[in-house]
Amino acid sequence: MTSRNYLFNSIKENIRRNFYLLILITLGLLAVFPLQTIMALDRAKAITPMEDEINPVKIEFLNCIGIENNMATIFIGVIAVLLGFIGFYYLYSGEKTDFYHSLPLKREELFVIPFFSGFFMFFVPYLLSVGITYLIGIGYHGVSAQSGFQAIVAIGMNILFFLELYVFAILAILLTGNLFIGILAFTGFMSYGWIVYGAYHYMNNMFFDTLAQFQEPGITKYLSPIISHLDALDLWAAEIGSIRGYVIYAVILIAVVLAVDVCIYKIRPSESFHKSVAFQKLQPMIKVCAVLPISVLISLFFSAGMEHEFLWLCVSVILVSIVLSCVFEFLFTMDIRKCIRPQISTGVILAVLAVVLAGYKMDILGVDEYLPEKDDVETMSVYFTSITNIK
């Protein structure tokens, strides 16, 4: 019981220390929800609806209280990242880290304090602003049969979106030792899936003539939490599909990343504040995983349309990978002399790139030579270069 009371009091004290941030978040949410709603409903009230037309006030209220409120989505995303970084920013200070880690609490309990402090600093003002917005809708006679359901769905979706970005922002802090690298890490988490997919997609387009993609595979919707959330909003607004898949994806993603956050916090060395990456053993892995798709993607755009396209692709991918390797080594060590020294990880990158380019060039997997079974063919077309190129 004493430990629970101490945790509860610590969360309250943490919120009190960041009370200025709580006020700013509250003011921002009040501007995004109640203030915007008053402005929208007041304008809509002056519009005279046509016969059999839905009341414009009710339409505008649904846009303000529902998930179609784009300003709310953007603001909640910014809040999530900001609270994640501020809550665990003390890990970038040696004195603060030593102080917190010297407290008679387990690492899991130390994690709980800033985590729930940040969540409550969003959750309470958010519910307050949504409640005030609903009362405004009642006052303007804008509430309809759909309003309550739309508000509940919007609350659930916005909380999921907040938690997705929140746990990733915390993960970026835990894996890094300074703010600049932490921001780069968070940006990488949000975009890495699309970078890998882009490199794969454009390599297929460049080397394979018979590989046609008439529609984007469903996996692309889940390559980034931000993209998946926006896609779910579009589906819901257009009423053309179910968002159940997104909800399941978001819940699983939050649970997995949160578990990873707790595990990393438990083993994170206290002296990591002066390092670019908290765990030195992860540096080569991060470098290889990042440089490979980025160098391929950059080289594909550079060499596209050139006369000797494959030659320029090979030359540019080698140069770009070497430069990026040096950049990553400099970010890791902050030492120019060390970043230009030959590294095993750089050799691994060049070897993998050589294998990938050779495999695509020689079509080792036989993509262009593949012939489906007769029963598997649904449609067929004939392509003649001599005829197609005639203008």
C-alpha positions in Angstrom: 0.0 0.0 0.0 2.9 2.4 0.8 4.4 1.7 -2.6 1.1 2.4 -4.4 0.6 5.7 -2.4 4.2 6.7 -3.2 3.7 6.0 -6.9 0.4 7.9 -6.9 1.9 10.9 -5.1 4.9 10.8 -7.4 2.7 11.0 -10.5 0.8 14.0 -8.9 4.1 15.7 -8.1 5.4 15.1 -11.6 2.3 16.6 -13.1 2.6 19.6 -10.7 6.2 20.2 -11.8 5.0 20.3 -15.4 1.9 22.3 -14.6 2.8 24.9 -17.2 2.7 22.2 -19.9 -0.7 20.9 -18.6 -2.1 24.5 -19.0 -0.7 24.8 -22.5 -2.2 21.5 -23.6 -5.5 22.4 -22.1 -5.6 25.7 -23.9 -4.6 24.1 -27.1 -7.3 21.4 -26.9 -9.9 24.0 -25.9 -9.0 25.9 -29.1 -9.1 22.8 -31.2 -12.4 21.6 -29.9 -14.8 24.1 -28.2 -13.5 27.3 -29.8 -13.4 25.8 -33.3 -16.9 24.3 -32.8 -18.4 27.6 -31.7 -16.9 29.3 -34.8 -18.1 26.5 -37.2 -21.6 26.2 -35.7 -22.1 29.9 -35.6 -21.3 30.1 -39.3 -23.5 27.1 -40.1 -26.4 28.6 -38.1 -26.7 31.4 -40.6 -27.1 29.0 -43.5 -30.7 28.2 -44.5 -31.0 24.5 -45.4 -32.8 23.4 -48.5 -35.9 21.2 -48.4 -35.0 17.6 -47.3 -31.4 18.7 -46.6 -29.7 17.9 -43.3 -29.3 20.8 -41.0 -25.8 22.4 -41.6 -25.4 22.9 -37.9 -25.6 19.1 -37.3 -23.2 18.4 -40.1 -20.6 20.9 -38.8 -21.0 19.5 -35.3 -20.2 16.0 -36.5 -17.1 17.3 -38.3 -15.9 19.0 -35.1 -16.7 16.2 -32.6 -15.9 13.3 -34.9 -12.6 11.9 -36.3 -12.9 14.2 -39.3 -11.4 17.0 -37.2 -7.9 17.2 -38.8 -6.7 19.9 -36.5 -7.3 17.7 -33.5 -5.4 14.8 -35.1 -2.4 16.9 -35.8 -2.4 18.5 -32.3 -2.8 15.2 -30.5 0.1 13.8 -32.5 2.3 16.7 -31.5 1.2 16.4 -27.9 2.1 12.7 -27.9 5.6 13.2 -29.1 6.2 16.2 -26.9 5.0 14.4 -23.7 7.0 11.3 -24.6 10.2 13.3 -24.9 9.6 15.6 -21.9 8.6 12.8 -19.6 11.8 10.9 -20.1 14.1 13.7 -21.0 15.9 13.3 -17.6 17.7 10.3 -19.1 19.8 12.7 -21.1 21.2 14.2 -17.9 23.7 12.3 -15.8 22.8 14.0 -12.5 19.0 13.5 -12.9 19.4 9.9 -14.0 21.6 9.1 -11.0 19.1 10.7 -8.7 16.1 8.8 -10.0 17.9 5.5 -10.2 19.1 6.0 -6.6 15.5 6.0 -5.3 14.3 2.9 -3.5 12.0 1.9 -6.4 12.2 -0.8 -9.0 12.9 0.3 -12.6 9.4 -0.7 -13.6 8.0 1.7 -10.9 10.3 4.4 -12.1 8.9 3.9 -15.6 5.3 4.1 -14.5 5.7 7.6 -12.9 6.6 9.7 -16.1 4.5 7.4 -18.3 1.2 7.9 -16.6 2.0 11.5 -15.8 2.3 12.2 -19.5 -0.8 10.2 -20.3 -3.0 11.9 -17.7 -1.7 15.3 -18.9 -3.3 14.5 -22.2 -6.3 12.4 -21.2 -7.9 14.7 -18.6 -7.8 17.9 -20.7 -8.9 16.0 -23.8 -12.0 14.6 -22.1 -12.7 18.0 -20.6 -12.5 19.7 -24.0 -14.7 17.0 -25.7 -17.3 17.3 -22.9 -17.5 21.1 -23.3 -17.7 20.7 -27.1 -20.7 18.3 -26.7 -22.4 20.8 -24.4 -21.9 23.5 -27.1 -23.4 21.2 -29.7 -26.5 20.8 -27.4 -26.7 24.6 -27.0 -26.6 25.1 -30.8 -29.1 22.2 -31.4 -26.5 20.4 -33.4 -26.6 17.1 -31.6 -28.1 14.3 -33.7 -28.6 10.6 -33.2 -25.1 10.0 -34.6 -23.3 12.5 -32.5 -22.9 10.3 -29.4 -21.6 7.3 -31.4 -19.3 9.5 -33.5 -17.9 11.1 -30.3 -17.1 7.7 -28.7 -15.4 6.5 -31.9 -13.4 9.7 -32.1 -12.3 9.4 -28.5 -11.2 5.8 -28.9 -9.3 6.6 -32.2 -7.6 9.6 -30.8 -6.5 7.8 -27.7 -5.0 5.0 -29.8 -3.2 7.5 -32.0 -1.8 9.3 -29.0 -0.6 6.1 -27.4 1.0 4.9 -30.6 3.2 8.0 -31.0 3.7 8.2 -27.3 5.3 4.8 -26.8 7.5 5.3 -29.9 8.7 8.7 -28.6 9.6 7.0 -25.3 11.4 4.2 -27.2 13.4 6.8 -29.1 14.5 8.4 -25.8 15.4 5.1 -24.3 17.6 4.0 -27.2 19.5 7.3 -27.5 21.7 9.6 -25.4 20.9 13.0 -26.7 17.9 14.9 -28.1 19.1 15.3 -31.7 19.7 11.5 -32.1 16.4 10.9 -30.3 14.5 13.0 -32.9 16.2 11.1 -35.7 15.3 7.8 -34.1 11.6 8.7 -33.8 11.6 9.9 -37.4 13.1 6.6 -38.4 10.5 4.6 -36.5 7.7 6.5 -38.4 9.2 6.2 -41.9 11.4 3.1 -41.9 8.7 0.8 -43.2 8.0 3.1 -46.2 11.7 3.5 -46.9 12.2 -0.3 -47.1 9.0 -0.8 -49.2 10.0 2.0 -51.5 13.4 0.5 -52.2 11.9 -2.9 -52.8 9.1 -1.5 -55.0 11.3 0.6 -57.3 13.9 -2.1 -57.6 11.2 -4.5 -58.9 10.0 -1.8 -61.3 13.5 -1.3 -62.6 14.6 -4.8 -63.1 11.5 -6.9 -63.8 9.4 -6.5 -66.9 6.7 -9.1 -66.1 6.1 -8.2 -62.5 3.0 -6.0 -62.6 1.4 -4.6 -59.5 -2.2 -3.4 -60.3 -2.9 -2.5 -56.7 -1.0 -1.7 -53.5 -0.7 -4.7 -51.2 -2.6 -4.4 -48.0 0.6 -4.4 -45.9 1.4 -0.9 -47.0 -1.3 0.5 -44.7 0.6 -0.8 -41.7 4.1 0.4 -42.5 3.8 3.5 -40.3 1.5 4.3 -37.4 0.8 7.7 -38.8 -0.1 6.4 -42.3 -2.3 3.6 -40.9 -4.2 6.1 -38.7 -4.8 8.4 -41.6 -6.0 5.5 -43.7 -8.4 4.5 -41.0 -9.8 8.0 -40.8 -10.4 8.0 -44.6 -12.1 4.7 -44.4 -14.4 5.8 -41.6 -15.2 9.2 -43.2 -16.0 7.7 -46.6 -17.9 4.7 -45.1 -16.2 2.4 -47.5 -14.6 -0.1 -45.1 -14.1 -1.3 -41.6 -11.5 0.1 -39.2 -11.5 -3.1 -37.1 -8.1 -4.1 -38.6 -6.6 -0.8 -37.7 -7.9 -1.0 -34.1 -6.4 -4.5 -33.7 -3.2 -3.4 -35.2 -2.9 -0.3 -33.0 -3.7 -2.2 -29.8 -1.1 -4.9 -30.6 1.5 -2.3 -31.6 1.0 -0.3 -28.5 1.2 -3.4 -26.3 4.4 -4.7 -28.0 6.2 -1.3 -28.0 5.2 -0.6 -24.4 6.6 -4.0 -23.3 9.8 -3.2 -25.2 10.0 0.2 -23.5 9.8 -1.3 -20.1 12.3 -4.0 -20.9 14.8 -1.5 -22.3 14.3 0.9 -19.4 15.1 -2.0 -17.0 18.5 -2.7 -18.6 19.4 0.8 -19.9 22.8 1.8 -18.4 22.7 5.0 -16.3 25.8 6.4 -18.1 24.1 6.3 -21.5 23.4 10.1 -21.3 26.7 11.0 -23.0 26.3 8.4 -25.9 24.5 8.8 -29.2 23.1 5.3 -28.8 22.4 3.9 -25.4 23.5 0.4 -26.3 26.8 0.3 -28.2 26.2 -3.2 -29.5 23.2 -1.9 -31.4 25.2 0.6 -33.4 26.4 -1.7 -36.3 22.9 -3.2 -36.6 21.3 0.3 -36.7 23.8 1.4 -39.3 23.3 -1.6 -41.6 19.5 -1.6 -41.4 19.4 2.1 -42.1 22.1 2.6 -44.7 21.0 -0.4 -47.0 17.4 0.8 -47.9 18.3 4.5 -47.9 21.3 4.2 -50.2 19.3 2.0 -52.6 16.4 4.4 -52.7 18.6 7.5 -53.2 20.6 5.7 -56.0 17.4 4.5 -57.8 16.1 8.1 -58.0 19.5 9.4 -59.1 20.0 6.8 -61.9 16.5 6.7 -63.2 16.3 7.5 -66.9 20.0 7.5 -67.5 21.4 5.9 -70.6 23.6 3.4 -68.6 21.1 3.1 -65.8 22.5 0.0 -64.1 26.1 1.3 -64.2 25.1 4.6 -62.6 23.0 2.7 -60.1 26.0 0.6 -59.0 28.3 3.6 -58.9 25.9 5.8 -56.9 24.8 3.1 -54.5 28.5 2.4 -53.6 29.2 6.1 -53.1 26.0 6.9 -51.2 26.4 3.9 -48.9 30.0 4.8 -48.0 29.0 8.4 -47.3 26.0 7.4 -45.2 28.2 4.9 -43.3 30.6 7.7 -42.5 27.7 9.9 -41.4 26.3 7.2 -39.1 29.7 6.5 -37.6 30.1 10.3 -36.9 26.7 10.4 -35.2 27.7 7.4 -33.1 31.2 8.6 -32.1 31.2 12.4 -32.8 34.8 11.9 -34.0 35.7 12.6 -37.6 38.8 10.5 -37.5 36.9 7.4 -36.4 34.1 7.9 -38.9 36.5 7.5 -41.9 38.2 4.4 -40.6 37.2 1.1 -42.4 34.5 -0.7 -40.4 33.2 -4.3 -40.6 29.6 -3.0 -40.8 30.5 -0.9 -43.8 32.0 -4.0 -45.5 28.8 -5.9 -44.7 26.7 -3.2 -46.3 28.7 -3.2 -49.5 28.6 -7.0 -49.6 24.9 -7.1 -49.2 24.4 -4.4 -51.8 26.6 -6.4 -54.3 24.6 -9.5 -53.7 21.2 -7.7 -54.1 22.2 -5.9 -57.3 23.7 -9.0 -58.8 20.7 -11.0 -57.9 18.3 -8.5 -59.5 20.4 -8.1 -62.6 20.7 -11.9 -63.2 17.2 -12.6 -62.0 18.3 -15.4 -59.7 14.8 -16.0 -58.5 13.5 -16.3 -62.1 10.8 -13.7 -61.7 10.7 -12.8 -65.5 11.0 -16.5 -66.4 8.1 -17.6 -64.2 5.2 -19.2 -66.1 2.0 -19.9 -64.1 -0.1 -23.0 -64.5 -2.8 -22.8 -67.2 -5.6 -23.0 -64.6 -4.1 -20.1 -62.7 -4.2 -17.6 -65.6 -7.3 -15.3 -65.4 -6.3 -12.7 -68.1 -3.6 -12.3 -70.6 -2.2 -9.5 -72.9 0.5 -9.2 -75.5 3.1 -6.4 -75.4 5.0 -5.5 -78.6 7.7 -2.9 -78.1 7.8 -2.0 -81.8 4.0 -1.3 -81.9 3.7 0.3 -78.5 6.5 2.8 -79.1 5.0 4.1 -82.4 3.6 7.6 -82.0 
